[in-house]
Amino acid sequence: MSVARAAEVVIVGAGAVGCSIAYHLAKRGQRDVVVIERAAIGAGSTSKAAGGIRAQFATELEIRFSLEGIEAFQRFHEELGVDIGYVQDGYMFVLTDERTLVKFRKNVELQNRWGVPSRIISSEEARELAPQLEIDDMVGASWCPMDGHATPNDVCMAYAAQARKLGVRFVEETVVTGMRSVGGRATVVDTIGGAITSPCVINAAGPNAGPVARMLGVEIPVYPKRRHIFVTDRFDEFHHPTPLVIDTGSGFYCRSEGQGVLMSPGDAGDVTDYADVPVDWTLLEEAVDKGIRRFPVLEHARVRSAWAGLRPLTPDQHAIIDWLPGVEGVFCAVGFGGHGFQHAPATGRYVAEWLLDGHPSLDLSPLSFARFQDVSTAVADAGSVLSGVD
Ligand SMILES: Cc1cc2nc3c(=O)[nH]c(=O)nc-3n(C[C@H](O)[C@H](O)[C@H](O)COP(=O)(O)OP(=O)(O)OC[C@H]3O[C@@H](n4cnc5c(N)ncnc54)[C@H](O)[C@@H]3O)c2cc1C
């Protein structure tokens, strides 16, 4: 597909983050926005996400992003006219040691200060909420009934459709192959469909954000890590709906998916650049072993389908929302790890404010590049990032 030769704003990547930014920019009146996508809208990590939306985070900024996301998902149908399958069944973090319990207690205190109705519950109470839960090794759980899930692809497509109505142009099946700065005033974005020049380019390339920044000679600490999801057949022996239950000890999580069960064993393999993301079926055994430990009834489940996707991680597992250092006019909204889908609504709004008003209405400095004092060290450190739990 051929691209226009110039645009006011060029967004690289039509995932949840790129589409939300496009929508929020257009809604604020920004004209001449072009989104370039190498595959199809939403085809990257967004379509692989489990759809989890939780306010149970450990930092103020992430809690505030989540609260804004939850509000946006609650009024999504009204605002964008699309049913995104949003349900608030709750999230439960299973805690199996005292140190983790203390940490989660602190997190809950912070969440409560922001109005999140999370609380630490006893193992017995946890089993009332998830009746088939094995609790013999538990010291308690962190529970929030406000948490839930929606369908990431529907959210992404709805943002794209609405953005399109507001004048944004989406160019799919068009790979960005290179970028160069022209005298600091503009950036030329080379694509397989021709070059496009813009004073403002946004890197929203998800797990591929590192290679995209490298096109301008800048290394950024974003690394993809593979995660699998397995979904069972209809499974009536399992109690439905079971909320999302995360075993903090093993990294395993599961929840009802209709009358079946969606589950994940956690991250797989080393931090790496995957060209494509094949399913490693040997991980099914790991998922089932960890699953049976927490829900013995899963022994009788039959897995129907599986997929794998990439979580774009940073060394501290927080996103980066900032101007790219050393290059004029290139902005990054990258490194969202396991929460890029749920944080896309807030990201879109704040990035639009930053670009149109000169600053966002919320202090996003904790998500700046500057927190990595030495980016080259951060790039090296990214090799040892811990597995996230979402
Ligand atoms: C198994 C799994 C489960 C997850 N579960 C959750 C969850 O429950 N909740 C949650 O919030 N998050 C979850 N995530 C994380 C979430 O999927 C990501 O954080 C989020 O989708 C990132 O969105 P994005 O728009 O930044 O990236 P993407 O959706 O990957 O979009 C980036 C786009 O950029 C395009 N692109 C890349 N390079 C180029 C190029 N050179 N030229 C043109 N286009 C390019 C890609 O094709 C892609 O479409 C999960 C992830 C995985 C893998």
The ligand as an SDF file (V2000), in Angstrom:
LIG
                    3D

 53 58  0  0  0  0  0  0  0  0999 V2000
    0.0570  -13.9200   26.2880 C   0  0  0  0  0  0  0  0  0  0  0  0
   -0.0800  -12.4670   26.6550 C   0  0  0  0  0  0  0  0  0  0  0  0
   -1.0360  -12.1040   27.5990 C   0  0  0  0  0  0  0  0  0  0  0  0
   -1.2000  -10.7510   27.9240 C   0  0  0  0  0  0  0  0  0  0  0  0
   -2.1930  -10.4180   28.7880 N   0  0  0  0  0  0  0  0  0  0  0  0
   -2.4330   -9.1050   29.0430 C   0  0  0  0  0  0  0  0  0  0  0  0
   -3.5030   -8.7320   29.9030 C   0  0  0  0  0  0  0  0  0  0  0  0
   -4.2080   -9.5850   30.4410 O   0  0  0  0  0  0  0  0  0  0  0  0
   -3.7410   -7.4010   30.0950 N   0  0  0  0  0  0  0  0  0  0  0  0
   -2.9640   -6.4340   29.5030 C   0  0  0  0  0  0  0  0  0  0  0  0
   -3.1980   -5.2430   29.7260 O   0  0  0  0  0  0  0  0  0  0  0  0
   -1.9280   -6.7630   28.7010 N   0  0  0  0  0  0  0  0  0  0  0  0
   -1.6470   -8.0660   28.4630 C   0  0  0  0  0  0  0  0  0  0  0  0
   -0.5980   -8.4200   27.6560 N   0  0  0  0  0  0  0  0  0  0  0  0
    0.2930   -7.3590   27.1780 C   0  0  0  0  0  0  0  0  0  0  0  0
   -0.2930   -6.6300   25.9930 C   0  0  0  0  0  0  0  0  0  0  0  0
   -0.6060   -7.5580   24.9940 O   0  0  0  0  0  0  0  0  0  0  0  0
    0.7210   -5.6180   25.4670 C   0  0  0  0  0  0  0  0  0  0  0  0
    1.3150   -4.8660   26.5050 O   0  0  0  0  0  0  0  0  0  0  0  0
    0.0160   -4.6460   24.5270 C   0  0  0  0  0  0  0  0  0  0  0  0
   -0.7350   -5.3440   23.5770 O   0  0  0  0  0  0  0  0  0  0  0  0
    1.0070   -3.7710   23.8520 C   0  0  0  0  0  0  0  0  0  0  0  0
    0.3020   -3.0060   22.8910 O   0  0  0  0  0  0  0  0  0  0  0  0
    1.1000   -2.2070   21.8250 P   0  0  0  0  0  0  0  0  0  0  0  0
    0.1160   -1.4650   21.0100 O   0  0  0  0  0  0  0  0  0  0  0  0
    2.2000   -1.4670   22.5110 O   0  0  0  0  0  0  0  0  0  0  0  0
    1.8380   -3.3590   20.9790 O   0  0  0  0  0  0  0  0  0  0  0  0
    1.2890   -4.2590   19.7860 P   0  0  0  0  0  0  0  0  0  0  0  0
   -0.0960   -4.6980   19.9770 O   0  0  0  0  0  0  0  0  0  0  0  0
    2.3180   -5.3230   19.5620 O   0  0  0  0  0  0  0  0  0  0  0  0
    1.2850   -3.2490   18.5680 O   0  0  0  0  0  0  0  0  0  0  0  0
    2.4740   -2.8370   17.9420 C   0  0  0  0  0  0  0  0  0  0  0  0
    2.2540   -2.9000   16.4560 C   0  0  0  0  0  0  0  0  0  0  0  0
    3.4050   -2.3640   15.7980 O   0  0  0  0  0  0  0  0  0  0  0  0
    3.5500   -3.0450   14.5820 C   0  0  0  0  0  0  0  0  0  0  0  0
    4.9290   -2.8830   14.1250 N   0  0  0  0  0  0  0  0  0  0  0  0
    6.0530   -3.3000   14.7380 C   0  0  0  0  0  0  0  0  0  0  0  0
    7.1340   -2.9950   14.0050 N   0  0  0  0  0  0  0  0  0  0  0  0
    6.6800   -2.3510   12.9030 C   0  0  0  0  0  0  0  0  0  0  0  0
    7.3180   -1.8090   11.7640 C   0  0  0  0  0  0  0  0  0  0  0  0
    8.6430   -1.8630   11.5920 N   0  0  0  0  0  0  0  0  0  0  0  0
    6.5530   -1.2350   10.8100 N   0  0  0  0  0  0  0  0  0  0  0  0
    5.2010   -1.1650   10.9680 C   0  0  0  0  0  0  0  0  0  0  0  0
    4.5470   -1.6750   12.0190 N   0  0  0  0  0  0  0  0  0  0  0  0
    5.2790   -2.2630   12.9780 C   0  0  0  0  0  0  0  0  0  0  0  0
    3.1960   -4.4900   14.9380 C   0  0  0  0  0  0  0  0  0  0  0  0
    2.8140   -5.2480   13.8000 O   0  0  0  0  0  0  0  0  0  0  0  0
    2.0820   -4.3320   15.9470 C   0  0  0  0  0  0  0  0  0  0  0  0
    0.7970   -4.4650   15.3830 O   0  0  0  0  0  0  0  0  0  0  0  0
   -0.3790   -9.7520   27.3170 C   0  0  0  0  0  0  0  0  0  0  0  0
    0.5820  -10.1310   26.3950 C   0  0  0  0  0  0  0  0  0  0  0  0
    0.7390  -11.4760   26.0500 C   0  0  0  0  0  0  0  0  0  0  0  0
    1.7630  -11.8480   25.0310 C   0  0  0  0  0  0  0  0  0  0  0  0
  1  2  1  0
  2  3  1  0
  2 52  2  0
  3  4  2  0
  4  5  1  0
  4 50  1  0
  5  6  2  0
  6  7  1  0
  6 13  1  0
  7  8  2  0
  7  9  1  0
  9 10  1  0
 10 11  2  0
 10 12  1  0
 12 13  2  0
 13 14  1  0
 14 15  1  0
 14 50  1  0
 15 16  1  0
 16 17  1  0
 16 18  1  0
 18 19  1  0
 18 20  1  0
 20 21  1  0
 20 22  1  0
 22 23  1  0
 23 24  1  0
 24 25  2  0
 24 26  1  0
 24 27  1  0
 27 28  1  0
 28 29  2  0
 28 30  1  0
 28 31  1  0
 31 32  1  0
 32 33  1  0
 33 34  1  0
 33 48  1  0
 34 35  1  0
 35 36  1  0
 35 46  1  0
 36 37  1  0
 36 45  1  0
 37 38  2  0
 38 39  1  0
 39 40  1  0
 39 45  2  0
 40 41  1  0
 40 42  2  0
 42 43  1  0
 43 44  2  0
 44 45  1  0
 46 47  1  0
 46 48  1  0
 48 49  1  0
 50 51  2  0
 51 52  1  0
 52 53  1  0
M  END
$$$$
